[in-house]
Amino acid sequence: MKPYNNIKERIGKSGYKSKWIAEQVGCFPSDISRYISGERIPNKERLKKLSKLLKCKMKDLYPDLNFYTSYRIKGACNVRNKN
């Protein structure tokens, strides 16, 4: 199940283009599209940058996500499993 997010709405309200946001956050525009679609969840560093850029809290971008446990879910972030 893909986590619900408000990224698309926040980007729309900001008036910024996805390409510019990607440059500021340090990722590719395709990553922003994947975050919006729910295919991927940004790592904590990118999520902090994204929330700061969009002038909101991380929780505002992913209201249903528990940030403490979400990064332990397999595939929930861009970190390889060391097992």
Secondary structure, DSSP 4 states (H G I P E B T S, - for coil): -PPP--HHHHHHHHT--HHHHHHHHTS-HHHHHHHHHTS----HHHHHHHHHHTTS-HHHHSTT--HHHHTTSTTSSS-----
